[in-house]
Amino acid sequence: MRISDNDGGIGGAWFGECIAKKVHSSDRWLWQLDPDNGYSVRSAYHFLTFQDSVTFHAADGLIWHSQVPLKVSTLAWWLLRDRLPTKANLVTRGILPSEAHFCVSGCGAVESAQHLFISCSTFGSLWSMVSFWIGSSLVDSHTIPDHFAQFTLSAGGSRGRHSFMQLIWLVSV
């Protein structure tokens, strides 16, 4: 794209009025969380520990993968919103009696989506096997949306790599 003034010259009066050149200023990093004081370990720690979980809107865009059947993406959508018919949800809705909320694996914990898919010693251990298989570090998160986002972004790099990690996560659930 070329910027020209009315007489065909490059730049012209418009360029000089609207664009300010900073030839003698130095480039520097700016810590967006605290632009006045800059980066500190305290501000990074505060950001990491006091943030809300990953928003569902961020995860929504990632679960609808073109190479995944619609029913799998729908399952992931229900999972991210804790809408699967786990025993904890069925007890909450009055479908099962309160004493029937224990995990199907026999571990003694309450059967919630969080427990089944992440922390259950029987079913949650799938993630360590998947991480080992693809050569990725194990994701340690406490919520399913966080797990999904961390797993998807754990490979870093290109959009293709993120897409591959999305696909692996969706296949694993």
C-alpha positions in Angstrom: 0.0 0.0 0.0 1.3 3.4 -0.9 0.3 6.7 0.7 0.3 9.6 -1.6 -0.9 13.2 -1.5 -2.9 14.9 -4.2 0.0 15.8 -6.4 1.2 12.1 -6.6 4.1 12.4 -4.2 4.7 9.8 -1.6 3.8 10.9 1.9 2.9 14.5 1.5 1.4 16.8 4.1 -1.0 14.1 5.3 1.8 11.8 6.3 3.7 14.5 8.2 0.6 15.6 10.1 -0.8 12.1 11.0 2.3 10.0 11.5 4.9 10.8 14.2 8.3 9.3 13.6 10.4 8.5 16.7 13.8 8.0 15.2 15.7 8.7 18.5 13.5 6.6 20.8 14.6 3.1 21.8 12.5 0.0 21.5 11.4 -1.5 24.8 9.1 -4.2 26.2 6.0 -3.0 27.9 4.4 -5.2 30.6 0.7 -4.7 29.9 -0.5 -5.8 33.3 1.4 -3.0 35.0 2.7 -0.5 32.4 3.7 2.1 35.0 6.0 -0.1 37.1 6.9 -2.7 34.5 7.3 -6.5 35.1 7.6 -7.9 38.5 7.3 -11.5 39.8 4.5 -10.3 42.1 2.4 -9.0 39.1 3.0 -12.2 37.2 2.1 -14.3 40.2 -1.0 -12.2 40.8 -2.1 -12.6 37.2 -1.6 -16.4 37.2 -3.2 -17.1 40.5 -6.1 -14.6 40.8 -7.4 -14.8 37.2 -10.8 -16.5 36.6 -10.7 -19.7 34.7 -10.5 -19.7 31.0 -13.7 -18.3 29.7 -16.0 -20.6 27.9 -16.0 -18.3 24.9 -12.2 -18.9 24.4 -12.7 -22.7 24.6 -15.8 -22.5 22.4 -13.8 -21.5 19.4 -11.4 -24.4 19.9 -13.8 -27.3 20.2 -15.4 -26.9 16.8 -12.6 -28.6 14.9 -13.3 -29.3 11.2 -11.8 -32.9 11.4 -13.9 -33.9 14.4 -17.5 -35.3 14.1 -20.2 -33.0 15.3 -21.2 -35.4 18.1 -17.7 -35.3 19.6 -17.6 -31.5 19.5 -21.0 -31.5 21.1 -19.8 -33.8 23.9 -16.9 -31.5 24.5 -19.3 -28.5 24.6 -21.4 -30.3 27.3 -18.2 -31.3 29.1 -16.8 -27.7 29.3 -20.1 -26.5 30.7 -20.5 -29.4 33.2 -23.7 -30.6 31.6 -22.9 -34.3 31.2 -25.1 -36.7 33.1 -22.5 -37.5 35.8 -23.7 -38.9 39.1 -23.1 -35.6 40.8 -25.3 -33.8 38.3 -28.0 -36.4 38.5 -28.0 -36.2 42.3 -28.2 -32.4 42.1 -31.2 -32.7 39.7 -32.9 -35.2 42.0 -32.7 -38.1 39.5 -30.5 -40.3 41.7 -30.5 -40.5 45.5 -27.8 -38.6 47.3 -25.9 -41.8 48.4 -25.5 -42.8 44.7 -23.0 -40.1 43.8 -19.8 -42.1 44.0 -17.5 -42.6 41.0 -18.1 -45.7 38.9 -14.4 -46.7 39.1 -14.9 -47.5 42.8 -12.3 -44.9 44.0 -14.8 -43.4 46.5 -14.8 -39.9 45.1 -17.9 -38.0 44.0 -18.4 -38.6 40.2 -18.2 -35.2 38.6 -17.0 -34.3 35.2 -14.0 -32.7 36.8 -13.2 -35.9 38.7 -13.9 -38.3 35.8 -11.9 -36.5 33.1 -9.0 -35.0 35.1 -8.5 -36.3 38.7 -9.8 -39.9 38.8 -6.9 -42.3 39.3 -8.6 -44.7 36.8 -9.9 -42.5 34.0 -7.9 -39.3 34.6 -4.6 -41.1 34.1 -5.3 -41.2 30.4 -3.8 -37.7 30.2 -0.4 -38.8 31.4 -0.4 -41.6 28.8 -1.5 -39.2 26.0 1.2 -36.6 27.0 3.8 -39.3 27.0 2.6 -40.6 23.6 2.9 -37.2 21.9 6.0 -36.1 23.8 4.3 -33.2 25.5 4.5 -32.1 29.1 1.7 -33.1 31.4 -0.9 -30.4 31.9 -1.7 -29.7 35.5 -5.0 -27.8 35.8 -8.0 -27.9 38.1 -10.8 -27.2 35.7 -11.8 -28.8 32.4 -11.8 -25.5 30.4 -8.3 -24.7 31.8 -7.1 -28.2 31.0 -8.4 -27.9 27.4 -6.8 -24.5 26.9 -3.4 -25.5 28.5 -3.3 -28.8 26.6 -4.1 -27.1 23.3 -1.5 -24.4 23.8 1.2 -26.6 25.4 2.8 -27.4 22.1 3.4 -23.7 21.4 4.2 -22.6 17.9 2.1 -22.6 14.8 -1.6 -22.8 14.2 -1.2 -26.2 12.7 0.4 -27.5 16.0 -2.4 -26.0 18.0 -4.9 -27.6 15.7 -3.2 -31.0 16.1 -3.3 -30.6 19.9 -7.0 -29.7 19.8 -7.7 -32.8 17.7 -5.8 -35.0 20.2 -7.7 -33.5 23.2 -11.1 -34.0 21.5 -10.2 -37.6 20.5 -9.1 -38.3 24.1 -12.4 -37.2 25.7 
